[in-house]
Each structure stands twice: as C-alpha cells, then as structure tokens.
Amino acid sequence: MWVLLFCLVMASCQYSLLKSVQPDPASPIHGHNQIITYSRPIYFCVLCGLILLLDTGAKARHPPSYVVYGLKLFSPVFLQSARDYLIVFLYCFPAISLLGLFPQINTFCTYLLEQIDMLFFGGSAVSGITSAVYSVARSVLAAALLHAVCFSAVKEPWSMQHIPALFSAFCGLLVALSYHLSRQSSDPSVLMSFIQCRLFPKFLHQNLAESAADPLPKKMKDSVTDVLKWDLIVCAVVAVLSFAVSASTVFLSLRPFLSIVLFALAGAVGFVTHYVLPQLRKHHPWMWISHPILKNKEYHQREVRDVAHLMWFERLYVWLQCFEKYILYPALILNALTIDAFLISNHRRLGTHWDIFLMIIAGMKLLRTSFCNPVYQFINLSFTVIFFHFDYKDISESFLLDFFMVSILFSKASELAIFFILTF
C-alpha cells in the first residue's frame, strides 16, 4: 500500500512537468506559469535526497554523535526519526499541493536564503533571489576567511599569559568585517553598477548619456562611494583597536569579573536607552501617565515657526546608543570570543572545525546585529544571563553560543506578534 502511494506521489510530480494543472492554488499568476511547473518536482527531488541521506546516516556503523544542550544530535535514533517524519510528509504531497501550501520554488529559495542570512549571519532582508544569493555568498565568504585565520590560531594550546598574535588579528578582522557588512545593502545592483563604471569608463559615459535627465543613479553611486571610503577608514581603525585590546590578555586575566561587569553595564545601558527614555517621551508613558515626562521645548506651542530645539535627553539617547553599539557590545563579544577560543585550544567539545565554525558564526551574527539593530539586544542578553547562569547552568554550552541561540529564538518569537495577540 505504501509503495503504491509513493508511486502515485511520484507520478503526480512527473505529470506536473508535462502539463501543469491550471489554475494552480500556489500560483499568483492567472494563466500559464512556467515556474510552478517545476515547483512540485523540485520539492519531491529535494525531499527524496534528504530521505536517502538520513537513511544512509542512520545505517552507518560508527556515526558521529554530538550532545548540544542535552540533546544527542546525529545519533542513529535521531536520524531515523527525522527520516520517518520526512517520509510521512512526502506521502502528504497530493493533499498539500491541492491546498496550495507549497510556495513557488523561487519564493521558497528566496525566503530560505533570507532566513539563513538573517538568523545565522546577522544580515538584513532581501529583495529577490539575486539579492538573497548575493547576501548569503558574501557572508559565507567572510566566514570562510575568518575560519582560516582562526583555525591557525587555536590549533595549538594557549597559556593565560600569552594570546597568539594571529588570534588578535582574527578579532580585529572579525569586528571590521562585521561593521562593514552591517552597513552594506543586500541589493547588489548599485554596487555592481559602481564597479562597472570604475572598471569600464566607456560604460560610465554611455550610462551618463542615456540617463542625463535622471540624477538619481549618479546620486546613488556617489552615496556608495562615500560609504566605501568611510568604511575603509573606520574598518582600519576598528581592526587596529580590536587587535590591541585582544592582545592585551585583559579578557583572560580579569575573568570572570570583567564578564559580570560587562553584563551588568550592557543590561543597564540597554534598559535605559531602549526602554526608559522612549517610554518617558511617549504621550502616555506606561499608559497611566497623562502627559509625557520628557517634553520638547515646543511641546506647549500651538504653531512651531523656528527650528526644533535639541533637548538634553535626545543628546543622551544618541550618546548612549553610540556607546552601546560601538564600544560596549564589541567589548562584550570580544571577551566571550577570547574565553571560548582559549577553551577550544585546550579542550575540543565538537571537534576543532565545528567549534571554530560555531564561534565565528555566533560572533559575526551578534556583532552585525549590535551594529545595525541593537534595540532588543539587552533583552536577549538579560535572558541569556538569567536562564543559563542561574536556572539551567548545567546545559549551558558557552556564553557566546547561548547568546546566539537566544537571539534566534527571540527574533522568531517576535514575528508571532504576541503583544498584538494579547492586546486583541
């Protein structure tokens, strides 16, 4: 019976290549849609490939097994369970396709790559499949470069009195690359146009002749040029400062007191900057005060005719945010990176390459998020410290990995709009 059902599923996917059912529930286009013709067969091939890989892993004689947060990953039982769930999902293909629950394959690939870049590398949203491939490719390239540098630094055991210069160079390169990537757009079209105009001057003159009436392309190229020039200067300064701080052994010699001070300072600054000050400026602070506590100078004026006056609390907000983004969180993450690298050099948990890979991904994601969107970082940090240092200390892996996992869980939970649901 199961073999017959599998043959029906495979035949339906094969038939959709010959003649796509129109109108298809998953297709937003009325009439013939070429992309939807290939969607169901591609899903079928990908799932069958995953089932074969999981089946091979479940039948391996000596499969690698890793314990992360108390969960035994890649064990034969784990792989066999995942394989069985995918087989059941594969048998439900006709019903899922009938209800139109499968998105078009290009939409699925765009969303998947976008989520990978945002959740694991700290990237931003994308505008299409080209933008998604570009964003993931540059993040993977940066991670590969950092992995090569870091592996050479931690393959030999350290002492607490000496930090390898190569690891300090890795820290400087990580902070500089994270700062640069956090300021770059996910759309490669403007950057590619800028590169073409620099490499091929004839192409530039042709473009200028064609778009003489439209000043927007030139302004966009000038903006990209200014950003790249500024990044070149700032990244060089940031790399040198990060190298100097990492090479000073301050993170290892002052642990764990420095970590406690950084945790408390980051939580306090984030709470004041992103919660207290915005609430005090609202029209009804905490929904029970009738007037804002921190008022602008023009608050009581019916008509404002002069330039708005910059208040002291607005200056304080900007300075606190700059201190948090460019000093506090980089120091916190560099401290966690140094401690993790010292532990990895003396004791491998998942293997050298896997430990280094997780450390690089976590550091890059947290740094990029701190540079471009630090609003919710203090919530993630506070929950990480409370949960893994007091409640479930036994299952904690490392602060860097704990912070990384909590940031992913909280970012996905925020998409559920819990506040709106509770209010409604």
C-alpha positions in Angstrom: 0.0 0.0 0.0 2.8 2.4 0.9 4.7 1.6 -2.3 1.5 2.3 -4.3 1.0 5.6 -2.6 4.7 6.5 -3.2 4.2 5.7 -6.9 1.2 7.9 -7.1 3.1 10.8 -5.5 6.0 10.3 -7.9 3.6 10.1 -10.9 1.9 13.3 -9.9 5.2 15.1 -9.7 6.2 13.7 -13.1 2.9 14.6 -14.7 3.2 18.2 -13.5 6.3 18.5 -15.7 4.2 17.5 -18.7 1.1 19.5 -18.0 0.8 21.8 -15.0 -2.7 21.9 -13.5 -4.2 25.3 -14.1 -5.2 27.3 -12.2 -2.7 26.1 -9.6 -3.6 27.2 -5.9 0.1 28.1 -5.3 0.4 30.3 -8.4 -0.4 34.0 -8.1 -0.4 34.4 -11.9 -3.5 33.7 -13.9 -2.9 31.6 -16.9 0.3 29.7 -17.7 3.1 30.0 -15.2 6.4 28.4 -16.1 7.8 28.4 -12.6 5.0 26.5 -10.9 5.6 23.7 -13.4 8.9 22.8 -11.8 8.0 23.5 -8.2 6.5 20.2 -7.2 9.2 18.0 -8.9 11.9 20.1 -7.2 10.3 19.7 -3.8 10.0 16.0 -4.5 13.6 15.6 -5.5 14.9 17.6 -2.5 12.9 15.6 0.0 13.9 12.2 -1.6 17.5 13.3 -1.4 17.2 14.2 2.2 15.5 10.9 3.0 18.3 9.0 1.3 21.0 10.9 3.2 19.2 10.4 6.5 18.8 6.7 5.8 22.5 6.4 5.0 23.4 8.1 8.2 21.0 6.0 10.3 22.6 2.8 9.0 26.2 3.9 9.4 28.3 1.7 11.7 30.1 4.4 13.6 28.1 7.7 13.1 29.4 10.8 14.8 27.3 11.9 17.8 27.2 15.3 19.4 25.5 16.4 22.6 24.3 20.1 22.5 22.1 21.5 25.2 21.5 18.0 26.5 20.2 16.8 23.1 22.1 14.0 21.3 22.3 15.1 17.7 23.1 12.9 14.7 22.6 9.6 16.6 21.1 6.7 14.6 17.8 7.1 16.5 17.7 10.9 15.8 18.4 10.4 12.0 15.9 7.5 11.8 13.1 9.6 13.4 13.9 12.5 11.0 13.8 10.2 8.0 10.4 8.8 9.1 8.9 12.2 9.5 10.1 13.2 6.0 8.6 10.1 4.5 5.2 10.8 6.1 5.5 14.4 4.8 6.3 13.1 1.3 3.2 10.9 1.3 1.1 14.0 2.0 2.2 15.7 -1.2 -1.1 15.4 -3.1 -3.1 17.0 -0.3 -0.5 19.8 0.3 -0.4 20.6 -3.4 -4.2 20.6 -3.6 -4.5 23.1 -0.9 -1.7 25.3 -2.4 0.5 25.1 0.7 3.7 24.8 -1.4 5.1 28.2 -2.4 6.7 28.7 -5.8 10.2 27.3 -5.7 11.8 30.7 -6.4 9.8 32.2 -3.5 10.8 29.4 -1.2 14.5 29.7 -2.1 14.4 33.5 -1.6 12.8 33.1 1.8 15.1 30.2 2.9 18.3 32.1 1.9 17.0 35.3 3.6 16.3 33.4 6.8 19.7 31.8 6.7 21.4 35.2 6.2 19.3 36.9 8.9 19.3 34.2 11.6 22.8 32.8 11.2 24.9 35.7 9.8 23.0 38.7 11.1 22.0 40.0 7.7 19.1 42.1 6.6 16.0 41.5 4.4 16.5 40.8 0.7 14.5 42.0 -2.3 14.7 38.9 -4.6 16.5 35.7 -5.4 19.6 37.6 -6.8 19.8 39.7 -3.6 19.4 36.6 -1.4 22.2 34.7 -3.2 24.5 37.7 -3.0 23.9 38.2 0.7 24.5 34.6 1.7 27.5 34.4 -0.6 29.3 37.4 0.9 28.5 36.2 4.4 29.8 32.7 3.7 33.0 34.2 2.0 33.6 36.3 5.1 33.1 33.3 7.4 35.5 31.1 5.4 38.2 33.8 5.5 37.7 34.1 9.3 37.7 30.3 9.7 41.1 30.0 8.0 42.6 32.7 10.2 41.1 31.4 13.5 42.0 27.8 12.9 45.7 28.6 12.6 45.4 30.5 15.9 43.7 27.9 18.1 45.1 24.6 16.8 47.8 24.8 19.5 47.1 25.1 23.2 47.3 28.6 24.8 48.6 29.9 28.1 46.7 32.6 30.0 49.8 34.8 29.9 50.1 34.9 26.1 47.4 35.3 23.4 48.6 34.4 19.9 49.0 37.4 17.6 47.1 35.5 14.9 44.0 35.3 17.1 44.3 39.0 17.9 44.4 39.6 14.1 41.3 37.4 13.8 39.4 39.5 16.3 40.3 42.7 14.5 39.3 41.2 11.2 36.0 39.9 12.6 35.0 43.3 14.1 36.0 45.2 10.9 34.2 42.8 8.6 31.1 42.7 10.8 31.0 46.5 10.8 31.4 46.7 7.0 28.7 44.1 6.3 26.3 45.7 8.7 26.4 48.9 6.6 26.1 47.3 3.2 22.8 46.9 1.3 21.6 43.4 0.3 20.8 44.7 -3.2 23.9 44.2 -5.4 22.7 46.2 -8.3 24.1 49.6 -7.2 27.4 48.1 -6.2 27.7 46.2 -9.5 26.9 49.4 -11.4 29.6 51.2 -9.4 32.2 48.5 -10.2 31.3 48.6 -13.9 31.7 52.3 -14.1 35.1 52.2 -12.3 36.4 49.3 -14.4 34.9 50.4 -17.8 34.9 54.2 -18.2 33.2 53.9 -21.6 30.3 52.2 -19.8 30.1 55.2 -17.5 29.9 57.7 -20.3 27.3 55.7 -22.1 25.2 55.5 -18.9 25.5 59.2 -18.3 24.5 60.0 -21.8 21.4 57.8 -21.6 20.3 59.0 -18.1 21.3 62.6 -18.3 17.8 63.7 -17.3 17.7 61.4 -14.2 20.1 62.4 -11.4 19.2 59.5 -9.2 21.7 56.9 -10.5 24.6 59.4 -10.0 23.5 60.2 -6.5 23.3 56.5 -5.6 26.8 55.9 -7.0 28.1 58.9 -5.1 26.5 57.6 -1.9 28.1 54.1 -2.4 31.4 55.8 -3.0 31.2 57.8 0.2 30.1 54.7 2.3 33.0 52.7 0.9 35.5 55.4 1.6 34.2 55.9 5.2 34.2 52.1 5.8 37.8 51.8 4.6 38.9 54.4 7.2 36.7 53.1 10.1 37.4 49.4 9.5 41.2 50.1 9.6 40.9 51.9 12.9 38.5 49.3 14.3 40.7 46.5 13.3 43.8 48.1 15.0 41.9 48.9 18.2 40.4 45.4 18.4 43.8 43.8 17.8 45.3 45.9 20.6 42.6 45.1 23.1 42.6 41.4 22.3 46.4 41.1 22.5 46.5 42.7 26.0 45.3 39.5 27.8 42.8 41.6 29.8 39.9 39.3 28.9 41.6 36.2 30.3 43.3 37.8 33.3 40.2 39.5 34.6 37.7 36.7 34.1 35.0 36.2 35.4 34.8 39.7 37.0 35.1 41.5 33.7 32.2 39.4 32.2 30.0 40.3 35.2 30.7 44.0 34.8 30.1 43.9 31.1 26.8 42.0 31.6 25.5 44.5 34.2 26.6 47.5 32.2 25.1 46.3 28.9 21.8 45.4 30.6 21.6 48.8 32.4 22.5 50.9 29.4 20.2 49.0 27.1 17.3 49.2 29.6 17.7 53.0 30.0 18.3 53.6 26.3 15.7 51.4 24.6 13.0 51.3 27.3 13.1 54.0 29.9 13.9 57.0 27.6 11.4 56.1 24.9 8.6 55.5 27.5 9.3 58.8 29.2 8.9 60.6 25.8 5.6 58.9 24.9 2.4 60.9 25.0 1.1 58.5 27.7 4.1 56.9 29.5 3.3 53.3 30.5 -0.3 54.0 29.6 -1.1 55.5 33.0 0.5 59.0 32.9 -1.5 61.6 31.1 1.4 63.7 29.7 5.0 63.0 28.6 7.6 63.4 31.3 10.4 64.4 29.0 8.9 67.2 26.9 10.3 69.0 23.9 10.8 72.8 24.2 8.0 73.2 21.6 5.5 71.0 23.4 3.2 73.8 24.6 3.4 75.8 21.4 0.4 75.7 19.1 2.5 76.5 16.0 6.2 76.0 15.7 8.0 78.5 13.5 11.6 78.1 14.4 14.0 75.1 14.1 13.3 72.4 16.7 15.5 72.7 19.8 17.7 69.7 20.6 17.0 68.6 24.1 19.4 67.1 26.6 17.7 63.7 26.7 17.9 63.5 22.9 21.7 64.0 23.1 21.8 61.5 25.9 20.0 58.9 23.8 22.3 59.3 20.9 25.5 59.1 23.1 24.2 56.1 24.9 23.3 54.3 21.7 26.8 55.1 20.2 28.5 53.8 23.4 26.4 50.6 23.3 26.8 49.9 19.6 30.5 50.7 19.1 32.1 50.1 22.5 30.0 48.0 24.9 28.8 45.2 22.7 32.0 44.7 20.7 33.9 44.5 24.0 31.4 42.0 25.4 31.6 39.8 22.3 35.4 40.0 22.1 35.5 39.0 25.7 33.3 35.9 25.0 35.3 35.1 21.9 38.6 35.2 23.7 37.4 32.9 26.5 35.8 30.5 24.0 38.9 30.3 21.9 41.1 29.7 25.0 38.8 26.8 26.0 38.7 25.4 22.4 42.6 25.5 22.2 42.8 23.3 25.3 39.6 21.2 25.1 37.6 20.3 21.9 33.9 19.9 22.5 32.5 19.1 19.0 35.8 18.9 17.1 38.1 21.8 16.2 36.5 22.8 13.0 32.9 22.6 14.3 33.9 24.6 17.5 35.6 27.3 15.4 32.7 27.4 12.9 30.1 27.9 15.6 32.2 30.5 17.4 32.7 32.5 14.1 29.0 32.3 13.1 27.9 33.4 16.6 30.4 36.2 16.8 29.6 37.6 13.3 25.8 37.4 13.9 26.0 39.1 17.3 28.3 41.9 16.1 26.4 42.6 13.0 23.1 42.8 14.9 24.7 45.0 17.6 25.9 47.4 14.9 22.7 47.7 12.8 19.9 46.8 15.3 20.8 46.9 19.0 17.3 47.7 20.2 16.5 44.2 21.5 20.0 43.1 22.4 19.7 43.9 26.0 16.6 41.7 26.3 18.4 38.8 24.7 21.4 39.4 26.9 19.5 39.6 30.1 17.5 36.4 29.3 20.7 34.6 28.4 22.4 35.5 31.6 19.4 34.7 33.8 18.5 31.5 32.1 21.9 29.9 31.6 23.7 31.3 34.6 21.1 30.7 37.3 18.3 28.4 36.1 19.9 25.9 33.7 23.6 26.2 34.2 24.2 22.5 33.6 23.1 22.6 30.0 24.9 25.8 29.0 27.5 25.4 26.2 29.2 28.8 26.3 28.0 32.3 26.7 28.6 33.1 23.0 26.6 30.2 21.8 23.9 30.7 24.4 23.5 34.4 23.4 23.4 33.3 19.7 20.7 30.8 20.2 18.6 33.1 22.4 18.8 35.9 19.8 17.5 33.4 17.1 14.6 32.2 19.4 13.6 35.8 20.3 13.7 37.1 16.8 11.4 34.3 15.6 9.1 34.8 18.7 8.8 38.5 17.9 7.4 37.6 14.4 4.4 36.0 16.2 3.2 39.4 17.3 2.5 38.2 20.8 1.8 41.8 22.1 -0.8 42.3 19.5 -2.5 39.0 20.1 -2.6 39.6 23.9 -4.0 43.1 23.4 -6.6 41.9 20.9 
